[in-house]
Amino acid sequence: MVMLSMFASARYLVWRITQTIELSWTADMPTTVMASLLLFAECYTFLVLLLGYLQTVAPLNRKPIALPQEPEFWPTVDILIPTYNEPLDVVRPTILAARALEWPEDKINIYLCDDGRRPEFRKFAQQAGIHYLTRSDNKHAKAGNLNLALKQCKGDFVTIFDCDHIPTRSFLQAAMGWLIKDKRLAMVQLPHHFYTPDPFERNLSQYKDVPNEGELFYGLIQRGNDLWNAVFFCGSCAVMRRTALDDVGGIAVETVTEDAHTALRLHRKGWHTAFIDVPQASGLATESLSAHVGQRIRWARGMVQIFRTDNPLFGRGLTMSQRLCYASAMVHFLFGIPRILFLLAPLAYLFLGTNIFNAAPILVFAYALPHLAHSIMTNSRLQGKFRHSFWAEVYETVLSVYIAIPTTVALIAPNMGSFNVTAKGGINKRDYFDFNIATPHLVLAALNLTGVGMGLYALQTGAAEPRALYLNIFWACYNLVVLGAALSVAWEKKQVRHTNRIDLALPANLYRVEDGRSIHCMTENLSLGGGLVSGVDLPPMQKGEELILGIEINQQEYPVSAEVVEHSGSQLRVKFPMLDGEDEERLVYAMFCRSNAWESWHDDHEVDRPMSALSRILGHAFRGLGRTIPEVVRMNQTKKGAA
């Protein structure tokens, strides 16, 4: 399928270059410029398609291997948890889970690396019995914070967790076997799993139904990279060999994506990397679309910075396959301008009558349809478990207008720009439309909608060639579908819980404090603030009644103090009013630290069916446009009334 897809796409591109371009820089320069830009965008997509196929042609499925039977032969490990401005409520579970890692106590040291210089963090570190590190400045942001910690610790291996990434107890046991076996292995990366929905999942109400934006990278691309010894460091959830880090001078500080840059330096020095696709830690996804966009801007700018300052295609130390894997990752983030060009291309004909695609419509179908159909079917076959068809266009459309300028600037002046921290642990107090983030998409949607109207008018009046009009109207309508779905994402949903609930079915016992009676039940969901339990024999309970919730794991019970919030039939809502000390530690262990906590998390994903995926996006588009147009009218009327 890959070979057929590449043949169909190459056939189309050769036809485009040789048969549809008429360069006339003097007679009709605007048309020539627009036609050249569209061809550039198509060449870019062909390059990305080719690199993607090469990168994921045969993904490895590496499994953990056993450690030596005697723990005294296990290496020493330093756990680094960097933090800057995140609240302590976000960081505490990560530290408690790190303390619960199944590793000899005398062979593990945990460091809280606080770039925020906060007394409450120092106090908690002392209470938890871990090391606390800080510094007088924030030079080089996260990379500088980690490099300071590396000067203080002396373990054989280093494990880094972002401060919201909570490890399971078996994290080190899952990763360390390969590092002990292969002395040239510098790093084992495990996937970033998120137990909360990202803005696309939450705002489009598709949590667990459709793979999220990051699953393609961790589910397929990293396994594809593993075949070529080109696994990237992702900044968290990785175990790294200390001698390898020392060999490259620590964490790279020259770009804002210090993780990928560090991995590139390791590969240039001849070190190996590996990826084990077993989720052994879980973190918080971005809470809002604006935060999500800000995070992706940093990633895009940083990858392009590396492309300019330490280009993987040149220099020593990399194999050809490693060069191509890195180039694929970096070139991918240049999609901003090509995506905008595709959103604007049909308007040249619908607005101006300018034919920047100089070919008969029947030939466009003859060459373009096989190219598109083969690429859609092949990617559905390769990526279907990790990304459904057409969703990449929605993701890229949302981000394109925001990353186009930063990536272009990074190509020209790679040293410009600063590190931004992704906010975690926030709440949305109400449903609202993020007009600021959606403004560029509104403009693009309005342009395409106007173009469709002008095209339909031209059909009625016979002002242009009908088949060319049909083609460009169809193109603009498809753009409207993608833009409508992008506008749907900008409708932020209310999120008022300070702690996120996780669907979690575990056996438990309820103990009534007043009489000591025990009632067997099952948890339905849990958070660090409360939960929902169910049982057929629940007696009537009053709001505020004190209970002990004993959660059973592997025939061991973890009791947590609770209080009744609401009792309705066989379901009981409880809260944890005094969650500190041992109660908090037991609850964190029960929720996050089980070895198999996340192994079946994505089993509910539907199998990709391209037409079904397109239908789903079409539904989001209608809802997005249907909600947004009245909202824009209302906002304009409000502004006029205020004036």
C-alpha positions as CSV (number, residue, x, y, z in Angstrom):
1,M,0.0,0.0,0.0
2,V,2.9,2.4,0.7
3,M,4.4,1.7,-2.7
4,L,1.1,2.2,-4.4
5,S,0.5,5.4,-2.5
6,M,4.0,6.8,-3.3
7,F,3.5,5.9,-7.0
8,A,0.2,7.6,-7.2
9,S,1.5,10.7,-5.3
10,A,4.7,10.9,-7.4
11,R,2.6,10.5,-10.6
12,Y,0.4,13.4,-9.5
13,L,3.3,15.6,-8.5
14,V,5.1,15.0,-11.8
15,W,2.0,15.9,-13.7
16,R,1.5,19.1,-11.6
17,I,5.1,20.3,-12.2
18,T,5.2,19.4,-15.9
19,Q,1.7,20.1,-17.1
20,T,-0.1,22.6,-14.9
21,I,2.4,25.4,-14.2
22,E,2.8,28.3,-16.6
23,L,5.5,30.7,-15.3
24,S,5.0,34.2,-16.5
25,W,6.9,36.6,-14.2
26,T,6.4,39.6,-16.4
27,A,3.0,39.3,-17.9
28,D,1.1,38.0,-14.9
29,M,3.2,38.0,-11.8
30,P,0.4,37.7,-9.2
31,T,-0.9,34.5,-10.8
32,T,2.6,33.1,-11.1
33,V,3.3,33.8,-7.4
34,M,0.0,32.2,-6.2
35,A,0.5,29.2,-8.5
36,S,4.1,28.7,-7.3
37,L,3.0,29.0,-3.6
38,L,0.3,26.3,-4.1
39,L,2.8,24.0,-5.8
40,F,5.3,24.6,-2.9
41,A,2.6,23.5,-0.4
42,E,1.9,20.4,-2.4
43,C,5.6,19.5,-2.7
44,Y,5.9,20.0,1.1
45,T,3.0,17.6,1.8
46,F,4.6,15.0,-0.6
47,L,7.9,15.3,1.3
48,V,6.1,14.9,4.7
49,L,4.2,11.9,3.3
50,L,7.4,10.2,2.1
51,L,9.3,10.8,5.3
52,G,6.3,9.6,7.4
53,Y,6.2,6.3,5.4
54,L,9.9,5.8,5.9
55,Q,9.7,6.6,9.6
56,T,6.9,4.1,10.3
57,V,7.4,1.4,7.8
58,A,8.1,-1.3,10.4
59,P,7.5,-0.1,14.0
60,L,9.1,-2.1,16.7
61,N,7.1,-3.4,19.6
62,R,9.8,-3.6,22.2
63,K,8.8,-5.3,25.5
64,P,10.4,-4.8,29.0
65,I,13.0,-7.4,29.9
66,A,13.7,-8.8,33.4
67,L,16.1,-7.2,35.9
68,P,18.8,-9.3,37.8
69,Q,17.0,-11.4,40.4
70,E,19.0,-10.0,43.3
71,P,18.2,-6.3,44.0
72,E,21.7,-5.6,45.3
73,F,22.9,-5.8,41.6
74,W,20.4,-3.1,40.6
75,P,21.9,0.3,39.7
76,T,21.4,3.6,41.7
77,V,18.8,6.0,40.3
78,D,18.2,9.7,40.8
79,I,14.6,11.0,40.2
80,L,14.4,14.6,39.1
81,I,11.1,16.5,39.3
82,P,11.4,20.0,37.8
83,T,8.8,22.6,38.7
84,Y,8.4,26.4,38.2
85,N,5.0,27.9,38.7
86,E,2.7,24.8,39.1
87,P,0.7,24.6,42.3
88,L,1.7,22.3,45.1
89,D,-1.5,20.3,44.6
90,V,-0.3,19.3,41.1
91,V,3.2,18.3,42.3
92,R,2.4,16.4,45.5
93,P,1.0,13.3,43.8
94,T,4.1,13.0,41.6
95,I,6.4,13.1,44.6
96,L,4.3,10.6,46.6
97,A,4.2,8.2,43.6
98,A,8.0,8.6,43.1
99,R,8.4,7.6,46.8
100,A,6.3,4.5,46.1
101,L,8.5,3.3,43.2
102,E,9.5,-0.4,43.7
103,W,13.2,0.0,43.9
104,P,15.7,-0.5,46.8
105,E,15.4,2.4,49.2
106,D,19.2,2.8,49.4
107,K,19.5,3.0,45.6
108,I,17.1,5.8,44.8
109,N,17.2,9.5,45.5
110,I,14.4,12.0,44.7
111,Y,15.1,15.6,43.9
112,L,12.4,18.3,43.8
113,C,13.9,21.0,41.5
114,D,12.0,24.1,42.3
115,D,12.7,27.0,39.9
116,G,9.9,29.0,41.7
117,R,11.9,29.3,45.0
118,R,8.7,28.6,47.1
119,P,8.9,28.0,50.9
120,E,5.9,25.7,50.9
121,F,7.7,23.4,48.3
122,R,10.8,23.3,50.5
123,K,8.7,22.4,53.5
124,F,6.8,19.6,51.7
125,A,10.1,18.2,50.4
126,Q,11.4,18.0,54.0
127,Q,8.2,16.4,55.2
128,A,8.3,13.8,52.3
129,G,12.0,13.0,53.0
130,I,13.3,14.0,49.6
131,H,16.0,16.5,48.4
132,Y,15.0,20.1,47.6
133,L,17.0,22.1,45.1
134,T,16.6,25.7,43.9
135,R,18.7,28.4,42.4
136,S,18.8,32.2,42.3
137,D,17.9,32.6,38.7
138,N,16.0,30.8,35.9
139,K,18.7,30.8,33.3
140,H,18.0,28.3,30.5
141,A,14.6,27.5,32.1
142,K,13.9,23.7,32.5
143,A,17.2,22.7,31.0
144,G,19.1,24.9,33.4
145,N,17.1,23.6,36.3
146,L,17.9,20.0,35.4
147,N,21.6,20.7,34.8
148,L,21.9,22.2,38.2
149,A,20.4,19.0,39.7
150,L,22.8,16.9,37.6
151,K,25.7,18.6,39.4
152,Q,24.2,17.6,42.8
153,C,23.3,13.9,42.1
154,K,25.6,11.0,41.5
155,G,23.4,8.0,40.6
156,D,24.1,5.6,37.7
157,F,20.9,6.6,36.0
158,V,18.6,9.6,35.9
159,T,14.9,9.6,35.6
160,I,13.0,12.8,34.8
161,F,9.3,13.3,35.5
162,D,7.5,16.5,34.7
163,C,5.9,17.6,37.9
164,D,2.4,16.4,36.9
165,H,3.5,13.1,35.5
166,I,2.7,10.5,38.2
167,P,4.6,7.2,37.8
168,T,3.3,3.7,38.5
169,R,5.3,1.7,41.0
170,S,6.8,-0.5,38.3
171,F,8.1,2.3,36.1
172,L,11.8,1.7,36.8
173,Q,11.4,-2.1,36.5
174,A,9.8,-1.7,33.1
175,A,12.5,0.5,31.7
176,M,15.8,-0.5,33.4
177,G,16.2,-4.0,32.0
178,W,17.3,-2.8,28.6
179,L,19.7,-0.3,30.1
180,I,21.4,-3.0,32.0
181,K,21.6,-5.3,29.0
182,D,22.9,-2.7,26.5
183,K,25.8,-0.6,27.8
184,R,25.6,1.7,24.8
185,L,21.9,2.4,25.5
186,A,21.7,6.0,26.7
187,M,18.0,6.3,27.2
188,V,14.7,4.3,27.4
189,Q,11.7,6.5,26.7
190,L,8.2,5.5,27.8
191,P,5.0,7.1,26.5
192,H,3.3,10.2,27.9
193,H,-0.1,9.1,28.9
194,F,-2.7,11.7,29.9
195,Y,-5.6,10.8,32.2
196,T,-7.4,14.0,31.5
197,P,-8.9,15.1,28.1
198,D,-7.1,17.6,26.0
199,P,-9.1,20.5,24.5
200,F,-10.0,18.6,21.4
201,E,-11.3,15.6,23.4
202,R,-13.1,17.7,25.9
203,N,-14.6,20.4,23.8
204,L,-15.7,18.0,21.0
205,S,-17.0,15.4,23.5
206,Q,-14.9,12.6,22.0
207,Y,-12.8,11.6,25.0
208,K,-11.7,8.0,24.6
209,D,-13.7,7.6,21.4
210,V,-11.2,9.1,19.0
211,P,-7.4,8.9,19.5
212,N,-6.0,12.2,20.8
213,E,-3.5,14.3,19.1
214,G,-0.4,12.8,20.8
215,E,-1.3,9.2,20.4
216,L,0.2,9.0,16.8
217,F,3.6,10.1,18.1
218,Y,3.7,7.8,21.2
219,G,1.7,4.9,19.6
220,L,3.4,4.7,16.2
221,I,6.1,7.2,15.4
222,Q,8.3,6.5,18.4
223,R,8.0,2.8,17.7
224,G,9.0,3.5,14.1
225,N,11.9,5.6,15.4
226,D,13.0,2.7,17.5
227,L,13.6,0.5,14.4
228,W,16.2,3.1,13.2
229,N,17.7,3.8,16.7
230,A,16.3,7.3,16.5
231,V,13.9,7.5,19.6
232,F,13.5,11.1,20.8
233,F,13.8,12.2,24.4
234,C,10.4,13.8,25.3
235,G,11.5,15.7,28.4
236,S,9.7,13.3,30.9
237,C,9.0,9.6,31.6
238,A,12.5,8.5,30.5
239,V,15.4,6.8,32.2
240,M,18.8,8.1,31.1
241,R,22.3,6.8,31.6
242,R,24.4,9.3,33.6
243,T,27.6,8.7,31.7
244,A,25.8,9.3,28.4
245,L,24.4,12.6,29.7
246,D,27.9,13.6,30.9
247,D,29.3,12.7,27.5
248,V,27.1,15.3,25.8
249,G,27.5,18.0,28.5
250,G,24.1,17.5,30.2
251,I,20.7,18.7,28.9
252,A,21.0,20.9,25.8
253,V,20.3,24.6,26.5
254,E,20.5,26.2,23.1
255,T,16.9,25.7,22.0
256,V,13.5,25.6,23.7
257,T,13.0,21.9,22.9
258,E,15.9,20.8,25.1
259,D,14.7,17.2,25.1
260,A,14.8,16.4,21.4
261,H,18.1,18.4,21.1
262,T,19.6,16.3,23.9
263,A,18.6,13.1,22.1
264,L,20.1,14.4,18.9
265,R,23.4,15.0,20.6
266,L,23.4,11.5,22.2
267,H,22.9,10.0,18.7
268,R,25.7,12.1,17.3
269,K,28.0,10.6,19.9
270,G,27.0,7.1,18.9
271,W,24.7,6.3,21.9
272,H,21.6,4.2,21.4
273,T,18.0,5.0,22.5
274,A,14.9,2.8,22.9
275,F,11.1,3.1,23.3
276,I,8.9,0.8,25.3
277,D,5.2,1.3,24.5
278,V,3.9,0.5,28.0
279,P,2.3,3.5,29.8
280,Q,3.9,3.6,33.2
281,A,3.1,7.3,34.1
282,S,0.2,9.6,33.7
283,G,-0.1,13.3,33.5
284,L,-2.4,16.3,33.0
285,A,-3.3,17.4,29.5
286,T,-3.6,21.1,28.7
287,E,-6.8,22.5,30.2
288,S,-7.6,25.1,27.5
289,L,-7.1,25.5,23.8
290,S,-5.0,28.6,24.3
291,A,-2.6,26.7,26.6
292,H,-2.5,23.9,24.1
293,V,-1.7,26.2,21.2
294,G,1.0,27.9,23.3
295,Q,2.6,24.5,24.1
296,R,2.6,23.6,20.4
297,I,4.1,26.9,19.4
298,R,7.1,26.2,21.7
299,W,7.5,22.7,20.3
300,A,7.3,23.9,16.7
301,R,9.7,26.8,17.3
302,G,12.2,24.6,19.2
303,M,12.2,21.9,16.5
304,V,12.9,24.4,13.8
305,Q,15.6,26.0,15.9
306,I,17.3,22.6,16.0
307,F,16.8,22.3,12.3
308,R,18.7,25.6,11.8
309,T,21.4,25.4,14.5
310,D,22.2,21.6,14.6
311,N,20.7,20.3,11.4
312,P,20.4,16.5,11.5
313,L,20.9,16.2,7.7
314,F,24.5,17.5,8.1
315,G,27.3,17.0,10.5
316,R,28.8,13.8,11.8
317,G,27.6,10.9,13.9
318,L,24.2,10.0,12.5
319,T,23.1,7.2,10.2
320,M,21.0,8.1,7.1
321,S,17.9,6.6,8.7
322,Q,18.5,8.7,11.9
323,R,18.9,11.9,9.8
324,L,15.6,11.2,8.0
325,C,13.7,10.5,11.2
326,Y,14.9,13.7,12.8
327,A,14.2,15.6,9.5
328,S,10.7,14.2,9.4
329,A,10.0,15.5,13.0
330,M,11.4,18.9,12.3
331,V,9.9,19.5,8.8
332,H,6.5,18.4,10.1
333,F,6.3,21.6,12.2
334,L,6.6,23.7,9.1
335,F,3.0,22.9,8.2
336,G,1.7,26.3,9.1
337,I,2.2,28.2,5.8
338,P,1.2,25.2,3.6
339,R,-2.0,24.6,5.5
340,I,-3.0,28.3,5.2
341,L,-2.2,28.2,1.5
342,F,-4.6,25.2,1.1
343,L,-7.3,27.1,3.0
344,L,-6.9,30.1,0.7
345,A,-6.2,28.5,-2.7
346,P,-9.7,28.1,-4.1
347,L,-10.4,31.8,-3.4
348,A,-8.1,32.8,-6.1
349,Y,-10.5,31.5,-8.7
350,L,-13.7,32.2,-6.8
351,F,-12.8,35.8,-6.0
352,L,-10.5,36.9,-8.8
353,G,-11.2,34.4,-11.6
354,T,-7.4,33.6,-11.5
355,N,-6.6,30.0,-12.4
356,I,-3.6,29.1,-10.3
357,F,-4.2,25.4,-11.1
358,N,-4.0,25.4,-14.8
359,A,-5.6,22.1,-15.8
360,A,-9.0,20.8,-17.0
361,P,-11.1,19.7,-14.0
362,I,-11.4,16.1,-15.5
363,L,-7.6,15.9,-15.4
364,V,-7.5,17.2,-11.8
365,F,-9.8,14.3,-10.8
366,A,-7.8,11.8,-12.9
367,Y,-4.5,12.6,-11.2
368,A,-5.5,14.0,-7.8
369,L,-8.1,11.5,-6.8
370,P,-5.7,8.4,-6.9
371,H,-3.1,10.5,-5.0
372,L,-5.6,11.5,-2.3
373,A,-7.4,8.1,-2.1
374,H,-4.2,6.1,-1.8
375,S,-2.7,8.3,0.9
376,I,-5.9,8.3,2.9
377,M,-6.3,4.5,2.7
378,T,-2.6,3.8,3.4
379,N,-2.5,6.2,6.4
380,S,-5.7,4.7,7.7
381,R,-4.1,1.2,7.6
382,L,-0.8,2.4,9.2
383,Q,-2.2,4.9,11.7
384,G,-5.8,3.9,12.2
385,K,-5.3,2.8,15.9
386,F,-3.6,6.1,16.7
387,R,-5.1,8.7,14.5
388,H,-8.3,8.6,12.5
389,S,-8.6,9.9,8.9
390,F,-8.9,13.6,8.3
391,W,-8.2,14.5,11.9
392,A,-4.7,15.7,11.1
393,E,-6.2,18.4,9.0
394,V,-8.3,19.6,11.9
395,Y,-5.3,19.6,14.3
396,E,-3.1,21.4,11.8
397,T,-5.8,24.0,10.9
398,V,-6.3,24.9,14.5
399,L,-2.5,25.4,15.0
400,S,-1.4,26.6,11.5
401,V,-2.1,30.3,11.9
402,Y,-0.2,30.4,15.2
403,I,2.9,28.4,14.3
404,A,3.4,29.9,10.9
405,I,5.1,33.1,12.1
406,P,7.2,31.5,15.0
407,T,8.5,28.7,12.7
408,T,9.4,31.2,9.9
409,V,11.2,33.5,12.4
410,A,13.0,30.5,13.8
411,L,14.2,29.6,10.3
412,I,15.6,33.1,9.8
413,A,16.7,34.0,13.4
414,P,16.8,30.7,15.4
415,N,18.0,32.4,18.6
416,M,14.9,34.5,19.0
417,G,12.1,33.4,21.3
418,S,11.9,32.3,24.9
419,F,10.8,29.2,26.9
420,N,7.2,29.2,28.0
421,V,5.8,26.9,30.7
422,T,2.5,25.1,30.0
423,A,0.0,25.8,32.7
424,K,-1.4,22.8,34.4
425,G,-4.1,22.3,37.1
426,G,-6.4,25.2,36.1
427,I,-10.2,25.3,35.8
428,N,-12.9,26.8,33.5
429,K,-15.7,28.3,35.6
430,R,-18.1,28.5,32.6
431,D,-18.7,27.5,29.1
432,Y,-17.4,30.2,26.7
433,F,-16.3,30.8,23.2
434,D,-12.6,31.7,23.0
435,F,-13.0,34.5,20.5
436,N,-9.4,35.5,20.7
437,I,-8.0,32.1,19.7
438,A,-10.7,31.6,17.1
439,T,-10.4,34.9,15.3
440,P,-8.1,33.8,12.5
441,H,-10.3,30.7,11.9
442,L,-13.4,33.0,11.8
443,V,-11.7,35.1,9.1
444,L,-10.7,32.1,7.0
445,A,-14.2,30.6,7.4
446,A,-15.8,33.9,6.3
447,L,-13.5,34.1,3.3
448,N,-14.4,30.6,2.2
449,L,-18.1,31.1,2.8
450,T,-18.0,34.3,0.7
451,G,-16.1,32.4,-2.0
452,V,-18.8,29.7,-2.1
453,G,-21.5,32.3,-2.4
454,M,-19.6,34.1,-5.2
455,G,-19.0,30.8,-7.0
456,L,-22.7,29.9,-6.8
457,Y,-23.6,33.3,-8.1
458,A,-21.1,32.8,-11.0
459,L,-22.8,29.5,-11.8
460,Q,-26.2,31.2,-12.1
461,T,-24.9,34.0,-14.3
462,G,-22.6,31.9,-16.4
463,A,-19.6,34.2,-15.6
464,A,-17.1,31.4,-15.5
465,E,-16.4,27.9,-16.7
466,P,-18.8,25.6,-14.7
467,R,-16.5,22.7,-14.2
468,A,-13.8,24.9,-12.7
469,L,-16.4,26.6,-10.5
470,Y,-17.7,23.2,-9.2
471,L,-14.1,22.1,-8.4
472,N,-13.2,25.3,-6.5
473,I,-16.6,25.4,-4.7
474,F,-16.1,21.9,-3.6
475,W,-12.6,22.7,-2.3
476,A,-13.9,25.8,-0.4
477,C,-16.7,23.7,1.1
478,Y,-14.2,21.2,2.3
479,N,-12.2,24.0,3.8
480,L,-15.4,25.2,5.6
481,V,-15.8,21.7,7.1
482,V,-12.3,21.7,8.5
483,L,-12.6,25.3,9.7
484,G,-16.0,24.6,11.3
485,A,-14.5,21.7,13.3
486,A,-11.7,24.0,14.3
487,L,-14.3,26.6,15.6
488,S,-16.0,23.8,17.5
489,V,-12.8,23.3,19.5
490,A,-12.8,26.9,20.5
491,W,-16.0,26.4,22.5
492,E,-14.4,25.8,25.8
493,K,-16.4,23.6,28.2
494,K,-16.8,24.3,31.9
495,Q,-14.4,22.5,34.2
496,V,-14.9,23.4,37.8
497,R,-13.4,20.5,39.6
498,H,-9.9,21.2,41.0
499,T,-9.2,17.5,40.9
500,N,-9.9,15.3,37.8
501,R,-12.0,12.2,38.1
502,I,-10.8,8.9,36.6
503,D,-13.1,6.1,35.6
504,L,-11.8,3.4,37.9
505,A,-13.6,0.1,38.8
506,L,-12.0,-1.3,41.9
507,P,-13.5,-3.4,44.7
508,A,-13.8,-1.5,48.0
509,N,-15.4,-1.6,51.4
510,L,-17.3,1.3,53.1
511,Y,-17.0,1.4,56.9
512,R,-19.5,3.6,58.7
513,V,-17.7,5.5,61.5
514,E,-20.8,5.7,63.8
515,D,-21.4,1.9,64.0
516,G,-18.4,0.3,62.3
517,R,-20.7,-1.5,59.8
518,S,-18.9,-2.7,56.6
519,I,-20.6,-2.6,53.2
520,H,-19.0,-4.1,50.1
521,C,-19.0,-1.8,47.0
522,M,-17.2,-0.9,43.8
523,T,-15.6,2.4,42.8
524,E,-16.9,3.9,39.6
525,N,-14.6,6.9,39.5
526,L,-12.1,8.5,41.8
527,S,-10.3,11.8,42.1
528,L,-8.0,13.3,44.8
529,G,-11.1,15.2,45.9
530,G,-13.8,12.5,45.9
531,G,-15.4,9.7,44.0
532,L,-18.5,7.7,43.1
533,V,-19.1,4.2,44.5
534,S,-21.9,1.8,43.9
535,G,-23.3,-1.2,45.7
536,V,-26.6,-3.2,45.8
537,D,-26.8,-3.2,49.5
538,L,-26.1,0.4,50.4
539,P,-28.2,1.5,53.4
540,P,-29.6,5.0,53.5
541,M,-26.9,7.6,54.3
542,Q,-27.2,11.3,55.2
543,K,-25.1,14.1,53.7
544,G,-22.0,14.7,55.8
545,E,-21.9,11.2,57.4
546,E,-18.3,10.1,58.0
547,L,-17.0,7.0,56.4
548,I,-13.8,5.1,55.7
549,L,-13.4,4.0,52.1
550,G,-11.2,0.9,51.9
551,I,-9.9,0.4,48.3
552,E,-8.8,-3.2,47.6
553,I,-5.7,-3.8,45.4
554,N,-4.1,-7.2,45.1
555,Q,-5.9,-8.4,48.3
556,Q,-4.6,-5.4,50.3
557,E,-6.8,-2.6,51.5
558,Y,-6.0,1.1,51.3
559,P,-8.3,3.0,53.7
560,V,-9.1,6.7,53.1
561,S,-11.3,9.0,55.2
562,A,-14.5,10.1,53.4
563,E,-17.7,12.0,53.8
564,V,-21.1,11.5,52.1
565,V,-22.0,14.1,49.5
566,E,-25.1,12.5,48.0
567,H,-26.8,9.1,48.2
568,S,-29.1,8.0,45.3
569,G,-30.2,4.4,45.0
570,S,-27.2,2.2,44.5
571,Q,-24.8,5.1,44.0
572,L,-23.0,7.1,46.6
573,R,-20.9,10.2,46.1
574,V,-18.2,10.9,48.6
575,K,-15.5,13.5,49.1
576,F,-12.2,13.3,50.9
577,P,-12.2,16.3,53.2
578,M,-9.0,15.7,55.1
579,L,-6.7,14.4,52.4
580,D,-3.2,14.7,53.7
581,G,-0.5,12.5,55.1
582,E,-1.1,8.8,54.9
583,D,-4.6,9.2,53.4
584,E,-3.3,11.1,50.4
585,E,-0.4,8.6,49.9
586,R,-2.8,5.6,50.0
587,L,-5.2,7.3,47.5
588,V,-2.4,8.3,45.1
589,Y,-1.2,4.7,45.2
590,A,-4.6,3.2,44.5
591,M,-5.4,5.6,41.7
592,F,-2.1,6.0,39.9
593,C,0.6,3.6,41.0
594,R,-0.8,0.2,40.0
595,S,1.4,-1.4,37.4
596,N,-1.5,-2.0,35.0
597,A,-3.2,1.3,35.7
598,W,-3.2,2.5,32.1
599,E,-2.8,-0.7,30.0
600,S,-6.4,-0.8,28.7
601,W,-7.0,2.9,28.7
602,H,-7.4,3.2,25.0
603,D,-9.3,0.0,24.3
604,D,-12.5,1.9,23.7
605,H,-11.2,3.6,20.6
606,E,-13.2,2.9,17.5
607,V,-11.4,1.4,14.5
608,D,-10.7,4.0,11.9
609,R,-13.1,4.1,9.0
610,P,-12.4,7.1,6.7
611,M,-15.9,7.9,5.8
612,S,-17.1,7.5,9.3
613,A,-14.3,9.9,10.5
614,L,-15.3,12.4,7.8
615,S,-18.9,12.2,8.9
616,R,-17.9,12.8,12.5
617,I,-15.9,15.9,11.5
618,L,-18.8,17.1,9.4
619,G,-21.0,16.9,12.4
620,H,-18.5,19.0,14.5
621,A,-18.3,21.5,11.6
622,F,-22.1,22.0,11.4
623,R,-22.2,22.5,15.2
624,G,-19.2,24.8,15.2
625,L,-20.6,27.0,12.5
626,G,-24.1,26.8,13.8
627,R,-23.0,28.0,17.3
628,T,-20.3,30.5,16.2
629,I,-22.2,32.6,13.7
630,P,-25.0,33.6,16.1
631,E,-22.4,34.2,18.8
632,V,-20.4,36.5,16.6
633,V,-23.6,38.4,15.7
634,R,-24.5,38.7,19.4
635,M,-21.0,40.0,20.3
636,N,-21.2,42.6,17.5
637,Q,-24.6,43.8,18.7
638,T,-23.3,44.0,22.3
639,K,-20.3,46.1,21.1
640,K,-22.6,48.4,19.1
641,G,-25.0,48.7,22.1
642,A,-22.0,49.6,24.4
643,A,-20.8,52.2,21.9
